[in-house]
């Protein structure tokens, strides 16, 4: 059984950019976004990935990922519920962990999030100076929510 344990933080400055190991563009959309499960299709270059995630319990949930042909992922993008999310993901090392910094584009432009995946819920890790408020429990920052209620519309809804 695959379990995803991650913590998510807002990014407060660009100090992380000097330490980027790798970067790639992601396009992803959701085929299901119920509280019990999300089903996501993702394009990473010409590679497709199908991901099924269970209900979040604290900071963990079941996660199953499968490589699929890029053409299949492109076709599945035509079936997504809402407009796809577009972002560039940067891999940034920090004190024994690799952080993923997502810089969103399109209707989520202006949002920059950092995530760290952990081996267990109580694993110790150091928070970089460029990581600010933790938003792990705030559903607004889930990608599945951002596809329905984009970051650029939040001011209109409040």
N, C-alpha and C positions, 0 to 999 in steps of 0.2 A: 504494500500500500504506500502510495506517495503522499507525503504531507509537506505542504508549503508553510513555512514560518517566516514571516517578513515583517519588518518595521518600516514605516514610511515617514519622511520628514520634508518640510518645505525647505527649499534652498534659499539662503539669505544673501549670498554674494557669489562672485565668479572665481574665487580662489581655487576651486577644484580643477579649473581648466588647465592648469599647468601640469597636472598629474595624470591626464587621460592616457590610458593604455590602448583603448580601441573605441571605435564608434561605428554605429550603423543606423540606417533609417528603418523604422518600423511603421507598418500600416496594419491596423487591426480593427475588426468589427465583431459584433456579437450576434449569435444566432439564438441565444436564450439568455435572459437576465432575471430569472426568478430568484427570490431570496435563497432558495434551496440549492440552486446551481446556476453557473454561467457556462456557456459554450462559446468559445472565442476562436476565430480564424485569424491568423496573422501571416503577413508577408514580410520576410526579412531578405531583402534582395530578391533573388528568384526562387527562394526556398519557402515552402508553405509549412505552417505549424497549426495543428488543431489542438486546442486545450479545453479540458473540462475541469471546472473547479467546483467543489462542494461549498456548503454554507460555511461562512467564516465563524469560528468559535474563538473569541479573543483575538489572537494574532496568527492563528493557524487554520488551515483548511485542507481538505483533500485536493490534490492536483494531479492530473494525468495529461501528459503532452505527447503528441505523435507527429512525426514528420509526415508531410503529405506533398505530392507534386505541386510545384508552383502554379501550374495551370489550374489545378483543382482549387487551390486557395483563391486564385483570381475569380473563378466561377462562383465560389461560395461568397465572395464579397458582394455579389449581386443579390444575395439572400439575407444580408445582415439587417437587423431591425432599425438601426439608426445610421447616420453618416459615420464612416470609419474614423478612427482616431489616427492622427499622424504625429510622429515624434521622432526625435533623434535620441538614441540611447548611447550614453558614454559610460565606459567602465573605468572606475577610479579606485585605485588601491588606497587603503587607509588602515594602518596598524593591524595587518594580518587578515583583513577582510577586503573583498572587492564590492564596492558600492556601485549601484546602477543609478545614474543621473539621467532623468528623462526631461528633455526640453521639448515641450509641446508646440505644435504648429496649428495652422488653420483656426478653427473656432475655439481652440483651447490655448491659443498663443498667449504668452505671458506667464504661463504656469511652468514651474520648474520643480520637480520632485526628486528626492533621493530615496532609494530603497536599499535595504540590506536584508539578505536572506540568511537565516540562522539555522543551525543544526538542531537546536532545541529552544524551547520558549524562554528559558532562563540563562541562555548563553550570554556571557559578558562580551561587550564590544565597546569601543571608544567612538564617541560621536564627534565627527570633524567640526571644526570651527565654522564651516560654511553651511552646516545643517542646523536649521532653526527648529521651529515648533514641530512636535511629533503629531502626525495626523493619521496614524495607523487605524484608529477607531472611528474616524470621521468618514462616513460613507460617501460624502461628496467628492472625495479624492480617489474613489475606486474608478478605474478606467471604464467599467461598465456604466457607471453613473455619469461620467464625463461625456460618454457618447450620447446620452439622453439629454443632459443638462450641461451644455458646454460652459467652461470657465468664463468665457467672455460675456455670458448672459447673467452671471450671478448677481451683479449690481441691479439689474432690471427686476429680479425676482425678490429682492429683499425689501 
